Amino acid sequence: MSDDDSHNLSRRDLLKSVAAAGAGLGLAQFGLAAPASAESFAEEGNSAPSAAATMMGVPFQPRDIVRIAIVGTGLRGRSTLTELLGVGNVRITALCDIVPDKVERAKALMKTAGHDYDPAVYTNGERDFERLCARDDIDIVYTATPWRWHVPVCLAAMKNGKHAATEVPAARTIEDCWSLVDTSEKTRRHCLMMENCCYGYNELLVLQMVKEGLFGELKHGGAAYNHDLRSILFETRDEGLWRRAEHLDRNGNLYPTHGLGPIAWYLGIHRGDRFDYMVSMSTPELGLSKWREDNIPKNDPRWKERYLCGDLNSSLIKTVKGRTIRLEHNVSSPRPYSRINSIEGTKGLFEDYPPRIYIEGTGADDQWATIDEYKPQFEHAWWKEQGERARTGGHGGMDFVMAWRLVTCMREGLAPDFDVYDAAAWSAPGPLSVRSVARGSAPVKFPDFTRGEWRPVR
Ligand SMILES: NC(=O)c1ccc[n+]([C@@H]2O[C@H](COP(=O)([O-])OP(=O)(O)OC[C@H]3O[C@@H](n4cnc5c(N)ncnc54)[C@H](O)[C@@H]3O)[C@@H](O)[C@H]2O)c1
Protein backbone atom coordinates (compact mmCIF):
# COMPACT_ATOMS: atom_id res chain seq x y z
CA MET A 1 0.00 0.00 0.00
CA SER A 2 1.35 3.38 -0.89
CA ASP A 3 1.37 6.28 1.55
CA ASP A 4 -1.23 7.96 -0.59
CA ASP A 5 -3.56 5.01 -0.38
CA SER A 6 -3.21 5.03 3.36
CA HIS A 7 -4.82 8.46 3.60
CA ASN A 8 -8.04 7.00 2.28
CA LEU A 9 -8.24 4.06 4.64
CA SER A 10 -11.78 3.69 5.93
CA ARG A 11 -12.57 2.33 9.37
CA ARG A 12 -13.93 -0.84 7.67
CA ASP A 13 -10.60 -1.31 5.84
CA LEU A 14 -8.86 -0.86 9.13
CA LEU A 15 -10.96 -3.49 10.87
CA LYS A 16 -10.38 -5.86 7.96
CA SER A 17 -6.64 -5.45 8.27
CA VAL A 18 -6.79 -6.00 12.04
CA ALA A 19 -8.67 -9.24 11.37
CA ALA A 20 -6.04 -10.27 8.82
CA ALA A 21 -3.34 -9.62 11.38
CA GLY A 22 -5.23 -11.82 13.83
CA ALA A 23 -5.27 -14.61 11.25
CA GLY A 24 -1.51 -14.20 10.98
CA LEU A 25 -1.23 -14.96 14.69
CA GLY A 26 -2.56 -18.44 14.11
CA LEU A 27 -0.21 -19.10 11.21
CA ALA A 28 2.76 -17.88 13.20
CA GLN A 29 2.50 -20.89 15.50
CA PHE A 30 3.33 -23.08 12.52
CA GLY A 31 6.19 -20.94 11.30
CA LEU A 32 4.06 -19.45 8.53
CA ALA A 33 3.52 -15.94 9.82
CA ALA A 34 1.53 -13.81 7.43
CA PRO A 35 3.21 -10.50 6.65
CA ALA A 36 2.37 -7.91 9.29
CA SER A 37 -0.50 -5.64 8.30
CA ALA A 38 1.32 -2.34 8.25
CA GLU A 39 -1.67 -0.09 8.57
CA SER A 40 -3.24 -1.85 11.51
CA PHE A 41 0.00 -1.99 13.45
CA ALA A 42 0.81 1.61 12.75
CA GLU A 43 -2.66 2.59 13.88
CA GLU A 44 -2.89 0.37 16.90
CA GLY A 45 0.74 0.31 17.90
CA ASN A 46 0.64 -3.45 18.30
CA SER A 47 3.57 -5.67 17.53
CA ALA A 48 3.40 -8.36 14.92
CA PRO A 49 3.93 -12.02 15.67
CA SER A 50 7.25 -13.45 14.60
CA ALA A 51 8.10 -16.92 13.46
CA ALA A 52 11.72 -16.42 14.48
CA ALA A 53 13.78 -15.04 17.34
CA THR A 54 14.97 -11.47 17.61
CA MET A 55 18.05 -10.20 15.77
CA MET A 56 18.92 -7.84 18.62
CA GLY A 57 22.44 -8.43 19.87
CA VAL A 58 23.10 -11.28 17.41
CA PRO A 59 26.85 -11.36 16.68
CA PHE A 60 28.37 -11.77 13.23
CA GLN A 61 30.37 -14.89 12.46
CA PRO A 62 34.02 -13.84 12.77
CA ARG A 63 36.11 -13.76 9.57
CA ASP A 64 39.52 -12.45 8.48
CA ILE A 65 38.46 -10.68 5.31
CA VAL A 66 35.07 -9.05 4.81
CA ARG A 67 33.76 -9.67 1.29
CA ILE A 68 31.57 -6.77 0.19
CA ALA A 69 29.36 -6.11 -2.84
CA ILE A 70 28.15 -2.62 -3.65
CA VAL A 71 24.88 -1.92 -5.45
CA GLY A 72 24.71 1.69 -6.65
CA THR A 73 28.12 3.18 -7.40
CA GLY A 74 26.99 6.80 -7.68
CA LEU A 75 28.27 9.60 -5.45
CA ARG A 76 27.60 7.91 -2.11
CA GLY A 77 28.43 4.37 -3.22
CA ARG A 78 31.86 5.47 -4.43
CA SER A 79 32.58 7.56 -1.36
CA THR A 80 31.72 4.65 0.95
CA LEU A 81 33.81 2.36 -1.25
CA THR A 82 36.80 4.66 -0.68
CA GLU A 83 36.28 4.54 3.11
CA LEU A 84 35.98 0.74 3.12
CA LEU A 85 39.15 0.36 1.04
CA GLY A 86 40.91 2.62 3.55
CA VAL A 87 39.90 0.40 6.47
CA GLY A 88 41.67 -2.64 5.01
CA ASN A 89 40.87 -6.36 5.34
CA VAL A 90 38.06 -6.02 2.82
CA ARG A 91 37.63 -7.51 -0.62
CA ILE A 92 35.17 -5.89 -3.01
CA THR A 93 33.86 -8.91 -4.85
CA ALA A 94 31.09 -7.35 -6.95
CA LEU A 95 29.82 -3.98 -8.14
CA CYS A 96 26.44 -3.13 -9.65
CA ASP A 97 24.90 -0.04 -11.21
CA ILE A 98 22.47 0.59 -14.05
CA VAL A 99 25.05 2.98 -15.55
CA PRO A 100 28.21 1.08 -16.62
CA ASP A 101 30.37 4.23 -16.41
CA LYS A 102 29.60 4.55 -12.67
CA VAL A 103 30.93 1.03 -12.11
CA GLU A 104 34.04 1.85 -14.14
CA ARG A 105 34.66 4.85 -11.87
CA ALA A 106 34.36 2.62 -8.82
CA LYS A 107 36.79 0.11 -10.35
CA ALA A 108 39.27 2.93 -10.96
CA LEU A 109 39.06 3.90 -7.26
CA MET A 110 39.85 0.32 -6.33
CA LYS A 111 42.93 0.27 -8.56
CA THR A 112 44.13 3.58 -7.08
CA ALA A 113 43.76 2.07 -3.60
CA GLY A 114 45.94 -0.88 -4.64
CA HIS A 115 43.15 -3.44 -5.05
CA ASP A 116 44.58 -5.06 -8.14
CA TYR A 117 41.83 -7.51 -9.02
CA ASP A 118 38.63 -7.28 -11.02
CA PRO A 119 35.34 -7.39 -9.12
CA ALA A 120 32.39 -9.07 -10.84
CA VAL A 121 30.27 -6.44 -12.57
CA TYR A 122 26.48 -6.24 -12.91
CA THR A 123 25.16 -3.50 -15.18
CA ASN A 124 22.28 -5.27 -16.88
CA GLY A 125 19.33 -3.20 -15.74
CA GLU A 126 17.41 -2.32 -12.61
CA ARG A 127 17.11 -5.85 -11.23
CA ASP A 128 20.59 -7.11 -12.02
CA PHE A 129 21.40 -6.87 -8.30
CA GLU A 130 19.38 -10.09 -7.95
CA ARG A 131 22.06 -12.01 -9.91
CA LEU A 132 24.74 -10.33 -7.81
CA CYS A 133 23.01 -11.43 -4.58
CA ALA A 134 23.01 -15.05 -5.77
CA ARG A 135 26.85 -15.23 -5.81
CA ASP A 136 28.59 -17.28 -3.16
CA ASP A 137 31.57 -14.99 -2.46
CA ILE A 138 29.80 -12.12 -0.67
CA ASP A 139 29.37 -11.57 3.09
CA ILE A 140 27.46 -8.28 2.95
CA VAL A 141 25.67 -6.35 0.21
CA TYR A 142 25.74 -2.57 0.69
CA THR A 143 23.33 -0.48 -1.34
CA ALA A 144 23.62 3.22 -2.14
CA THR A 145 20.83 3.38 -4.69
CA PRO A 146 17.87 5.81 -4.83
CA TRP A 147 15.51 5.34 -1.87
CA ARG A 148 12.95 3.14 -3.61
CA TRP A 149 15.58 0.47 -4.33
CA HIS A 150 16.89 0.06 -0.77
CA VAL A 151 14.29 -2.49 0.32
CA PRO A 152 14.37 -4.69 -2.84
CA VAL A 153 18.18 -4.90 -2.65
CA CYS A 154 18.21 -5.67 1.10
CA LEU A 155 15.53 -8.35 0.72
CA ALA A 156 17.38 -10.00 -2.18
CA ALA A 157 20.63 -9.96 -0.18
CA MET A 158 19.13 -11.52 2.96
CA LYS A 159 17.10 -14.11 1.06
CA ASN A 160 20.37 -15.19 -0.58
CA GLY A 161 22.10 -15.60 2.77
CA LYS A 162 24.00 -12.28 2.82
CA HIS A 163 23.90 -9.54 5.38
CA ALA A 164 22.42 -6.30 4.04
CA ALA A 165 23.56 -2.73 4.60
CA THR A 166 21.66 0.18 3.19
CA GLU A 167 21.95 3.90 2.82
CA VAL A 168 19.38 6.08 4.50
CA PRO A 169 16.43 5.94 4.86
CA ALA A 170 16.13 2.15 4.83
CA ALA A 171 12.45 2.17 3.83
CA ARG A 172 9.74 4.57 2.63
CA THR A 173 6.62 2.72 3.89
CA ILE A 174 5.67 0.98 7.14
CA GLU A 175 4.94 -2.17 5.17
CA ASP A 176 8.51 -2.14 3.85
CA CYS A 177 9.88 -1.56 7.37
CA TRP A 178 8.10 -4.74 8.45
CA SER A 179 9.39 -6.65 5.39
CA LEU A 180 12.95 -5.85 6.44
CA VAL A 181 12.28 -6.93 10.04
CA ASP A 182 10.47 -10.14 9.07
CA THR A 183 13.14 -11.11 6.51
CA SER A 184 16.05 -10.36 8.82
CA GLU A 185 14.51 -12.52 11.56
CA LYS A 186 13.63 -15.39 9.23
CA THR A 187 16.94 -15.48 7.35
CA ARG A 188 19.04 -14.72 10.50
CA ARG A 189 20.90 -12.08 8.49
CA HIS A 190 21.43 -8.54 9.65
CA CYS A 191 19.93 -5.57 7.85
CA LEU A 192 21.82 -2.45 8.86
CA MET A 193 20.96 1.12 7.97
CA MET A 194 24.36 2.80 7.71
CA GLU A 195 23.54 6.02 9.57
CA ASN A 196 26.92 7.73 9.41
CA CYS A 197 25.83 10.69 11.56
CA CYS A 198 25.78 8.39 14.60
CA TYR A 199 29.58 8.27 14.26
CA GLY A 200 30.26 12.03 14.12
CA TYR A 201 32.84 13.44 16.54
CA ASN A 202 30.32 15.62 18.39
CA GLU A 203 27.64 12.94 18.39
CA LEU A 204 29.91 10.34 19.98
CA LEU A 205 31.34 12.91 22.40
CA VAL A 206 27.81 13.75 23.53
CA LEU A 207 26.89 10.06 23.68
CA GLN A 208 29.78 9.55 26.08
CA MET A 209 28.60 12.53 28.19
CA VAL A 210 25.10 11.03 28.24
CA LYS A 211 26.43 7.65 29.35
CA GLU A 212 28.41 9.26 32.16
CA GLY A 213 25.34 11.14 33.37
CA LEU A 214 26.56 14.68 32.64
CA PHE A 215 23.07 15.84 31.59
CA GLY A 216 21.22 14.00 34.37
CA GLU A 217 17.99 12.29 33.43
CA LEU A 218 17.17 12.92 29.77
CA LYS A 219 13.87 14.45 28.70
CA HIS A 220 14.15 16.01 25.22
CA GLY A 221 16.17 15.81 22.01
CA GLY A 222 16.26 17.88 18.83
CA ALA A 223 16.99 16.43 15.38
CA ALA A 224 16.85 17.68 11.81
CA TYR A 225 17.88 17.41 8.25
CA ASN A 226 18.00 21.08 7.36
CA HIS A 227 20.13 21.34 4.24
CA ASP A 228 19.61 23.63 1.26
CA LEU A 229 19.48 21.04 -1.55
CA ARG A 230 17.59 23.19 -4.08
CA SER A 231 20.28 23.31 -6.74
CA ILE A 232 21.18 19.62 -6.28
CA LEU A 233 17.53 18.60 -6.55
CA PHE A 234 17.30 20.37 -9.92
CA GLU A 235 20.50 18.97 -11.38
CA THR A 236 20.20 16.79 -14.46
CA ARG A 237 22.57 14.17 -13.03
CA ASP A 238 23.17 12.23 -9.79
CA GLU A 239 20.50 12.94 -7.12
CA GLY A 240 18.68 15.36 -9.43
CA LEU A 241 17.64 12.30 -11.46
CA TRP A 242 15.51 10.83 -8.66
CA ARG A 243 15.43 12.83 -5.43
CA ARG A 244 13.27 15.76 -6.58
CA ALA A 245 10.62 13.18 -7.54
CA GLU A 246 10.27 12.30 -3.84
CA HIS A 247 8.77 15.78 -3.35
CA LEU A 248 6.00 15.18 -5.91
CA ASP A 249 3.78 12.76 -4.04
CA ARG A 250 4.62 12.88 -0.32
CA ASN A 251 4.26 15.73 2.16
CA GLY A 252 6.17 15.01 5.34
CA ASN A 253 9.56 14.40 6.92
CA LEU A 254 11.18 12.67 3.96
CA TYR A 255 14.72 12.16 5.33
CA PRO A 256 14.52 11.69 9.09
CA THR A 257 17.44 9.45 9.98
CA HIS A 258 20.53 11.71 9.95
CA GLY A 259 19.17 13.76 12.83
CA LEU A 260 17.21 11.03 14.55
CA GLY A 261 19.84 8.26 14.66
CA PRO A 262 22.18 10.02 17.12
CA ILE A 263 19.24 11.13 19.30
CA ALA A 264 18.01 7.52 19.37
CA TRP A 265 21.45 6.50 20.62
CA TYR A 266 21.40 9.19 23.34
CA LEU A 267 17.91 8.18 24.49
CA GLY A 268 18.62 4.44 24.35
CA ILE A 269 15.82 3.75 21.89
CA HIS A 270 15.26 -0.04 21.79
CA ARG A 271 17.54 -0.27 24.82
CA GLY A 272 15.02 0.71 27.46
CA ASP A 273 12.78 3.16 25.56
CA ARG A 274 10.91 3.22 22.26
CA PHE A 275 9.23 5.71 19.91
CA ASP A 276 5.53 5.70 20.85
CA TYR A 277 3.70 8.17 18.59
CA MET A 278 4.28 11.32 16.55
CA VAL A 279 2.49 14.39 15.28
CA SER A 280 3.59 16.31 12.23
CA MET A 281 2.87 19.47 10.25
CA SER A 282 4.35 21.08 7.16
CA THR A 283 4.59 24.63 5.87
CA PRO A 284 3.34 25.35 2.36
CA GLU A 285 5.55 24.32 -0.53
CA LEU A 286 7.19 27.46 -1.83
CA GLY A 287 10.92 26.78 -2.10
CA LEU A 288 11.21 24.41 -5.06
CA SER A 289 8.58 26.31 -7.05
CA LYS A 290 10.43 29.58 -6.45
CA TRP A 291 13.79 28.05 -7.33
CA ARG A 292 12.33 26.70 -10.59
CA GLU A 293 10.78 30.07 -11.34
CA ASP A 294 14.15 31.76 -10.91
CA ASN A 295 16.38 29.19 -12.61
CA ILE A 296 14.60 26.88 -15.07
CA PRO A 297 13.50 27.96 -18.57
CA LYS A 298 9.73 27.85 -19.08
CA ASN A 299 9.93 25.23 -21.86
CA ASP A 300 11.70 22.71 -19.61
CA PRO A 301 9.74 19.48 -18.84
CA ARG A 302 10.30 20.10 -15.11
CA TRP A 303 7.64 22.82 -15.35
CA LYS A 304 5.05 20.00 -15.54
CA GLU A 305 5.94 18.95 -12.00
CA ARG A 306 3.81 19.88 -8.98
CA TYR A 307 5.66 19.79 -5.69
CA LEU A 308 3.64 18.50 -2.77
CA CYS A 309 6.13 18.38 0.10
CA GLY A 310 6.02 21.43 2.37
CA ASP A 311 9.36 23.22 2.72
CA LEU A 312 9.71 22.82 6.48
CA ASN A 313 8.23 19.80 8.17
CA SER A 314 8.12 19.93 11.97
CA SER A 315 7.35 16.71 13.79
CA LEU A 316 7.23 15.79 17.46
CA ILE A 317 7.88 12.25 18.64
CA LYS A 318 6.81 11.03 22.08
CA THR A 319 8.62 8.05 23.54
CA VAL A 320 7.07 5.39 25.75
CA LYS A 321 8.99 6.86 28.70
CA GLY A 322 7.37 10.23 27.99
CA ARG A 323 10.41 11.95 26.49
CA THR A 324 10.01 14.16 23.42
CA ILE A 325 11.97 14.68 20.19
CA ARG A 326 11.63 17.61 17.80
CA LEU A 327 12.33 16.42 14.25
CA GLU A 328 12.64 18.86 11.33
CA HIS A 329 13.13 18.43 7.59
CA ASN A 330 13.91 21.34 5.31
CA VAL A 331 15.81 20.92 2.04
CA SER A 332 13.98 23.58 0.00
CA SER A 333 14.96 26.85 1.66
CA PRO A 334 17.96 29.18 1.71
CA ARG A 335 19.57 28.42 5.06
CA PRO A 336 22.78 27.08 6.64
CA TYR A 337 23.12 23.37 7.30
CA SER A 338 21.88 21.96 10.62
CA ARG A 339 20.96 18.60 12.12
CA ILE A 340 20.13 20.47 15.40
CA ASN A 341 21.57 17.55 17.41
CA SER A 342 20.43 18.69 20.84
CA ILE A 343 19.84 16.78 24.05
CA GLU A 344 18.44 18.07 27.32
CA GLY A 345 18.34 16.52 30.78
CA THR A 346 17.75 17.49 34.40
CA LYS A 347 21.29 18.89 34.78
CA GLY A 348 21.76 20.76 31.50
CA LEU A 349 21.83 20.52 27.75
CA PHE A 350 23.90 20.38 24.57
CA GLU A 351 22.99 22.01 21.27
CA ASP A 352 24.89 21.75 18.00
CA TYR A 353 25.33 24.11 15.01
CA PRO A 354 27.41 25.57 16.55
CA PRO A 355 28.23 23.15 19.39
CA ARG A 356 27.58 24.58 22.87
CA ILE A 357 26.82 23.22 26.30
CA TYR A 358 25.25 24.34 29.55
CA ILE A 359 25.64 22.30 32.73
CA GLU A 360 24.08 23.77 35.86
CA GLY A 361 26.63 24.79 38.48
CA THR A 362 29.56 24.97 36.06
CA GLY A 363 30.50 28.27 34.42
CA ALA A 364 28.35 31.40 34.34
CA ASP A 365 24.58 31.26 34.83
CA ASP A 366 22.56 31.67 31.64
CA GLN A 367 25.69 31.39 29.48
CA TRP A 368 26.60 28.70 26.98
CA ALA A 369 30.09 27.20 27.30
CA THR A 370 32.21 25.73 24.53
CA ILE A 371 32.64 21.96 24.38
CA ASP A 372 36.42 22.19 24.05
CA GLU A 373 37.11 21.79 27.73
CA TYR A 374 35.01 18.60 27.76
CA LYS A 375 36.87 16.89 24.95
CA PRO A 376 39.81 15.45 26.91
CA GLN A 377 37.45 13.72 29.36
CA PHE A 378 34.64 12.65 27.06
CA GLU A 379 36.18 12.01 23.62
CA HIS A 380 34.77 8.69 22.48
CA ALA A 381 37.07 5.65 22.39
CA TRP A 382 36.45 5.10 18.65
CA TRP A 383 37.63 8.65 17.89
CA LYS A 384 40.61 8.28 20.22
CA GLU A 385 41.61 5.18 18.28
CA GLN A 386 40.74 6.18 14.72
CA GLY A 387 40.38 9.98 14.78
CA GLU A 388 43.60 10.87 13.02
CA ARG A 389 42.92 8.50 10.13
CA ALA A 390 39.19 9.35 10.09
CA ARG A 391 39.67 13.09 9.68
CA THR A 392 41.15 12.54 6.19
CA GLY A 393 37.84 10.97 5.09
CA GLY A 394 34.35 12.16 4.21
CA HIS A 395 31.88 14.20 6.32
CA GLY A 396 34.47 15.22 8.90
CA GLY A 397 35.54 11.62 9.55
CA MET A 398 32.22 10.03 10.50
CA ASP A 399 32.17 8.00 7.27
CA PHE A 400 35.50 6.36 8.05
CA VAL A 401 34.59 5.57 11.66
CA MET A 402 31.36 3.96 10.43
CA ALA A 403 33.17 1.87 7.79
CA TRP A 404 35.82 0.85 10.33
CA ARG A 405 33.17 -0.18 12.87
CA LEU A 406 31.28 -2.28 10.30
CA VAL A 407 34.43 -4.12 9.22
CA THR A 408 35.63 -4.52 12.82
CA CYS A 409 32.31 -5.96 14.02
CA MET A 410 32.21 -8.38 11.11
CA ARG A 411 35.86 -9.47 11.47
CA GLU A 412 35.76 -9.87 15.24
CA GLY A 413 32.37 -11.53 15.43
CA LEU A 414 30.69 -8.73 17.40
CA ALA A 415 27.06 -7.67 17.29
CA PRO A 416 26.60 -4.68 14.95
CA ASP A 417 26.18 -1.17 16.37
CA PHE A 418 22.59 -1.02 15.06
CA ASP A 419 20.14 -3.57 13.74
CA VAL A 420 17.05 -4.01 11.59
CA TYR A 421 14.78 -2.66 14.35
CA ASP A 422 16.73 0.60 14.40
CA ALA A 423 16.57 0.73 10.59
CA ALA A 424 12.78 0.34 10.71
CA ALA A 425 12.07 2.70 13.62
CA TRP A 426 14.40 5.48 12.44
CA SER A 427 12.92 5.30 8.90
CA ALA A 428 9.30 5.12 10.10
CA PRO A 429 8.89 8.90 10.73
CA GLY A 430 8.95 9.27 6.92
CA PRO A 431 5.65 7.48 6.24
CA LEU A 432 4.15 8.27 9.67
CA SER A 433 4.69 12.01 9.20
CA VAL A 434 3.03 11.83 5.77
CA ARG A 435 0.03 10.21 7.43
CA SER A 436 -0.09 12.73 10.29
CA VAL A 437 0.20 15.73 7.95
CA ALA A 438 -2.59 14.35 5.76
CA ARG A 439 -4.83 13.98 8.83
CA GLY A 440 -4.44 17.49 10.16
CA SER A 441 -1.45 16.62 12.38
CA ALA A 442 -3.27 13.76 14.11
CA PRO A 443 -1.10 11.54 16.33
CA VAL A 444 0.06 8.33 14.64
CA LYS A 445 1.45 5.35 16.53
CA PHE A 446 4.82 3.78 15.85
CA PRO A 447 4.68 0.02 15.48
CA ASP A 448 6.84 -1.85 17.97
CA PHE A 449 9.20 -3.35 15.41
CA THR A 450 11.07 -5.17 18.22
CA ARG A 451 7.89 -7.08 19.22
CA GLY A 452 8.46 -6.22 22.87
CA GLU A 453 12.24 -6.75 22.98
CA TRP A 454 13.01 -3.03 23.50
CA ARG A 455 12.51 -3.04 27.25
CA PRO A 456 15.76 -4.42 28.63
CA VAL A 457 18.47 -1.81 29.01
CA ARG A 458 21.50 -3.16 27.12
N1 LIG B 1 24.80 8.85 4.48
C1 LIG B 1 25.07 9.96 3.79
O1 LIG B 1 25.72 10.88 4.26
C2 LIG B 1 24.55 10.07 2.41
C3 LIG B 1 25.02 11.06 1.55
C4 LIG B 1 24.53 11.09 0.25
C5 LIG B 1 23.58 10.17 -0.17
N2 LIG B 1 23.14 9.22 0.69
C6 LIG B 1 22.17 8.21 0.28
O2 LIG B 1 22.84 7.35 -0.65
C7 LIG B 1 21.92 6.91 -1.64
C8 LIG B 1 22.47 7.25 -3.02
O3 LIG B 1 22.64 8.64 -3.12
P1 LIG B 1 23.72 9.26 -4.12
O4 LIG B 1 23.96 10.65 -3.68
O5 LIG B 1 24.88 8.36 -4.29
O6 LIG B 1 22.88 9.29 -5.46
P2 LIG B 1 23.42 9.02 -6.94
O7 LIG B 1 22.29 9.31 -7.86
O8 LIG B 1 24.73 9.70 -7.15
O9 LIG B 1 23.72 7.44 -6.95
C9 LIG B 1 22.72 6.47 -7.06
C10 LIG B 1 23.27 5.39 -7.98
O10 LIG B 1 22.36 4.28 -8.02
C11 LIG B 1 22.29 3.83 -9.35
N3 LIG B 1 21.07 3.04 -9.48
C12 LIG B 1 19.79 3.48 -9.62
N4 LIG B 1 18.92 2.44 -9.65
C13 LIG B 1 19.69 1.32 -9.51
C14 LIG B 1 19.39 -0.07 -9.49
N5 LIG B 1 18.13 -0.52 -9.57
N6 LIG B 1 20.41 -0.95 -9.39
C15 LIG B 1 21.69 -0.50 -9.30
N7 LIG B 1 22.03 0.80 -9.33
C16 LIG B 1 21.04 1.70 -9.42
C17 LIG B 1 22.35 5.09 -10.19
O11 LIG B 1 22.72 4.84 -11.52
C18 LIG B 1 23.42 5.89 -9.43
O12 LIG B 1 24.72 5.60 -9.89
C19 LIG B 1 20.60 7.57 -1.29
O13 LIG B 1 19.85 6.69 -0.52
C20 LIG B 1 20.97 8.76 -0.45
O14 LIG B 1 19.96 9.14 0.42
C21 LIG B 1 23.61 9.15 1.97
The ligand as an ORCA input file, in Angstrom:
! r2SCAN-3c Opt
* xyz 0 1
  N      24.798      8.852      4.478
  C      25.070      9.960      3.794
  O      25.722     10.880      4.255
  C      24.549     10.069      2.408
  C      25.018     11.058      1.551
  C      24.528     11.095      0.245
  C      23.578     10.166     -0.169
  N      23.137      9.223      0.693
  C      22.172      8.213      0.280
  O      22.837      7.348     -0.647
  C      21.918      6.909     -1.642
  C      22.473      7.246     -3.019
  O      22.643      8.641     -3.122
  P      23.725      9.263     -4.117
  O      23.962     10.646     -3.677
  O      24.884      8.358     -4.291
  O      22.880      9.286     -5.460
  P      23.424      9.019     -6.942
  O      22.293      9.308     -7.858
  O      24.729      9.698     -7.148
  O      23.718      7.444     -6.947
  C      22.722      6.473     -7.064
  C      23.268      5.385     -7.980
  O      22.363      4.284     -8.015
  C      22.295      3.827     -9.353
  N      21.071      3.045     -9.478
  C      19.788      3.483     -9.621
  N      18.923      2.442     -9.646
  C      19.686      1.321     -9.512
  C      19.386     -0.069     -9.490
  N      18.126     -0.522     -9.572
  N      20.408     -0.951     -9.387
  C      21.691     -0.504     -9.298
  N      22.028      0.797     -9.327
  C      21.035      1.700     -9.425
  C      22.354      5.088    -10.187
  O      22.723      4.836    -11.523
  C      23.421      5.886     -9.428
  O      24.723      5.602     -9.891
  C      20.604      7.565     -1.290
  O      19.853      6.686     -0.520
  C      20.974      8.757     -0.451
  O      19.958      9.136      0.423
  C      23.605      9.154      1.972
*
